[in-house]
């Protein structure tokens, strides 16, 4: 017995994505804002489905609170429509004397703020 199904791995979850595209200019403004803090070594952004992934590598002397603030401030670069459509996932990492530290945070499209874990 074979069950029918969609060959699209996202099903209909991406419906409307063509109406809420995030421009390269938006990603560049996020990168510039993060770089301008002087507290980062690298930043990358990518979209997979309806999730915007942002990875920020911070300088070793950056506090966890400051790192979270930098990530939270990036949301100001996105339009209201983008914030209500996409989920955002953050990976903040840096080296300390105890080894690599990684903090993750996620913002669901229906929420106004980032929920942080591993802090």
Secondary structure, DSSP 8 states (H G I E B T S, - for coil): ------SSTTTTTTTTGGGS---HHHHHHHHHHHHHTS-EEEEEEEEETTEEEEEEEE-TT--HHHHHHHHHHHGGGS-HHHHHH-EEEEEEEEEETTEEEEEEEEE-TT-SS-EEE--
